Amino acid sequence: MAATSWDPLQPKVVDAGGNIAPIFKFKEAAGQTFKAGAVVELVAGLVTLCDDEAARLLGIVQADASGTTSNPINVQVFRPGDFIEMSCIDADATDVDTLASGFSAGQTYGISMDANSVCKADLTVTNALTEELVFVAPVLDATGASTYRGIFCLEGVACQLQGGTA
């Protein structure tokens, strides 16, 4: 297995019982440069780094891209109702990290990619029918203060393998 450079800022996902999401093998698209932990989608049936235009998300890639077309790669697949811990940004302020306490419980939010291809919850994209994340709670530090990470529940509309097209 190739060495990876997992970015700790990337999202982490578990189901309602605290179990990790399933991992499946897919084929990589040509010319990919994603790092382990990146959020990916299927384009023409091949794993591709998500961008801000992604309507549906496949999951979290488990290794760095090889750069080779059709190279097999493992992806932790998102399912409706999964809980995702991710960083929070204010895209209107040019992707400035924002405290998760600025999000409102039960409201839906969009996903944006920062300049380093890290997937983050976007405070500025709220409650449209196409939003992917329902805010649950902020992640707190040892003193009980809100951090720049929050817990979100993934909407079914965002899960690429749940009736979406590749």
Order of alpha helices (4+ residues) and beta strands (2+ residues): beta-beta-beta-beta-beta-beta-beta-beta-beta-beta-beta-beta
